Amino acid sequence: MVHMFVLFFLCRLVGVFGEDAVESVSVLEGDSVSLNSGFTEMMDDDLILWSFGAENTLIAEINVMAGSMTVYDDVLDGRFRDRLKLDDQTGSLIITNTRTEHAGLYQLQTNSVSKNFSLTVYARLSVPVISNSSHCSSSSSSSSYCSLLCSAVNVGHVTLSWYKGNSLLSSISVSDLSISLSLPLEVEYQDNNTYSCVLNNPISNQTQHLDITQLCHTCSAPDGQSPSQPVSPIVLISAAVGSLLIVATVGIFCICRKHRKTDQEAETHAEEITYAEPAFYKRNTQKLHVKEDEVVYAGVATRR
């Protein structure tokens, strides 16, 4: 008698825990999900009720004795319209083309069983985007580094991670909805390792692989050192031609300016020439008046 009482008590205890237990179910937005009743088949007298939300709004009903199966998909502003189906063998509830608004608590109630389900609907993930967040920066060593940024927009309940091969380098997680995430990474320009950025939730993931040569092609070594990657001959030729054009333009400008200045000076000198009127002045000439009586004749002496 005592043994039967203990067995009965244990069965009731298990039943209580079974009713309180919540089964977690996840689905990707747009896919279908089945909430399993746990029955292999329904009994003739079974009455199965499916409800949703904290207020236990009735959304589906199976009355085996009456031979009826009914879905109430117009309730709750029609969020389940054309999305509810019932398995006529097991009584399981199937939700098709799921949306995030279908996430929540579902309850199954029968003559003998009560089960709870917590449904999580995850949005579909887009492929994360890797971009060059800034120009190359020089560290204290002689190597050049490229700063990268992996981003995802309008996501929720996800983790964004950087991987080097299969090794996790860094990650960031968020539980909010419709948020933007960014995760930085700095790599050496000549690094030959494989890097990837992964965006994932519990049931799906999207991966973007890093191509260092494409995103970091503008990187160069610090001043006084050779570039990390040879510069394209086309770039060098274009730079040389551009420099020659600049020098030629400056030279032509200087020559034209010099000639223009010379012409202006010539015009200025021509304008400054003044023609003066000739003036004639009469000079008074004095005549020598010599008196004859004042002439003295000197004698000439000869030697023998």
Summary of the structure (lengths in Angstrom):
residues: 304
radius of gyration: 51.8
end to end distance: 204.9
largest distance: 204.9
contacts: 721
relative contact order: 0.10
helix: 24%
strand: 34%
